[in-house]
C-alpha cells in the first residue's frame, strides 16, 4: 500500500469530480474509507474543500489514472518525487581535528574564566569535550593544570564565533534578572547629616557648638585694658 498523498481529502474531491475511478480505488489511494469517498461524491462531506489536482502537484500521472480506470482492481501508486529531501542528521558531539585536540584544555580554561555563565553541556557542544574534563580544569585537578594557558577557542579554530555568541546569549536569557540597585538606608543626605540631632525625648540638640557663642566673644573693656598704663609706671615717672 502506497503512502497517502498531500491533502488527501482535497485530492479525493478532485478525483471524484474529474475521473471515473471507483470509490475503492480513490479510498485506497487517499487513505480514506470508501463510505467517506461516497459521502464526498454525494455532496454530504467536504463541501467547503477545493479539489487539488494530483497531476499538477506531481503525485500522479495521466497514464496511472488511465490504467486504473481500465482496471477496476488496480490500485493507484504515488509518482516518485522529483526532488529528494535529505533527512536531517542528528547533531552529535563536535568533531575536533587531531592537530587541535591538544589545545582543547586551553580553550576550556578560557571559556571557564571568561564565560562562567556557560553550563558544562554548552562547553561540551562548543569544544567537543567531556564533563569530567571540564570539572577537572575548573577545580585545577587536571593532570596538566600547571601548563595550561587560556586561549580563545575561536582563534584556535575549535568553534565558530557565531556558535559561541549563540551559547552566551542562551545563558544570558536563562540567567535570573539582576535586582535593581537600592541605596543603602544607612546613608544620609547632606541635609539630613547636618540637621540637628534629636534626643530620645524629642528635644533637638545642636550637633555642633555655635561659632558665635557669647562666651567666646571678648568685650571692649577687656581689650582696651591691655593698652592702659599701670599705676607702677606712673610712680616711676
Rosetta blueprint (number, residue, H / E / L):
1 X L
2 X L
3 X L
4 X L
5 X L
6 X L
7 X L
8 X H
9 X H
10 X H
11 X H
12 X H
13 X H
14 X H
15 X H
16 X H
17 X H
18 X H
19 X L
20 X L
21 X L
22 X L
23 X H
24 X H
25 X H
26 X H
27 X H
28 X H
29 X H
30 X H
31 X L
32 X L
33 X L
34 X H
35 X H
36 X H
37 X H
38 X H
39 X H
40 X H
41 X H
42 X L
43 X L
44 X L
45 X L
46 X L
47 X L
48 X L
49 X L
50 X L
51 X L
52 X L
53 X L
54 X L
55 X L
56 X L
57 X L
58 X L
59 X L
60 X L
61 X L
62 X H
63 X H
64 X H
65 X H
66 X H
67 X H
68 X H
69 X H
70 X H
71 X L
72 X L
73 X L
74 X L
75 X L
76 X L
77 X L
78 X L
79 X L
80 X L
81 X L
82 X L
83 X L
84 X L
85 X L
86 X L
87 X L
88 X L
89 X L
90 X L
91 X L
92 X L
93 X L
94 X L
95 X L
96 X L
97 X L
98 X H
99 X H
100 X H
101 X H
102 X H
103 X H
104 X H
105 X H
106 X H
107 X H
108 X H
109 X H
110 X H
111 X H
112 X H
113 X H
114 X H
115 X L
116 X L
117 X L
118 X L
119 X L
120 X H
121 X H
122 X H
123 X H
124 X H
125 X H
126 X H
127 X H
128 X L
129 X L
130 X L
131 X H
132 X H
133 X H
134 X H
135 X H
136 X H
137 X H
138 X H
139 X L
140 X L
141 X L
142 X L
143 X L
144 X L
145 X H
146 X H
147 X H
148 X L
149 X L
150 X L
151 X L
152 X L
153 X H
154 X H
155 X H
156 X H
157 X L
158 X L
159 X L
160 X L
161 X H
162 X H
163 X H
164 X H
165 X H
166 X H
167 X H
168 X H
169 X H
170 X H
171 X H
172 X H
173 X H
174 X H
175 X L
176 X L
177 X L
178 X L
179 X L
180 X L
181 X L
182 X L
183 X L
184 X L
185 X L
186 X L
187 X L
188 X L
189 X L
190 X H
191 X H
192 X H
193 X H
194 X H
195 X L
196 X L
197 X E
198 X E
199 X L
200 X L
201 X L
202 X L
203 X L
204 X E
205 X E
206 X L
207 X L
208 X L
209 X L
210 X L
211 X L
212 X L
213 X L
214 X H
215 X H
216 X H
217 X L
218 X L
219 X L
220 X H
221 X H
222 X H
223 X H
224 X H
225 X H
226 X H
227 X H
228 X L
229 X L
230 X L
231 X H
232 X H
233 X H
234 X H
235 X H
236 X H
237 X L
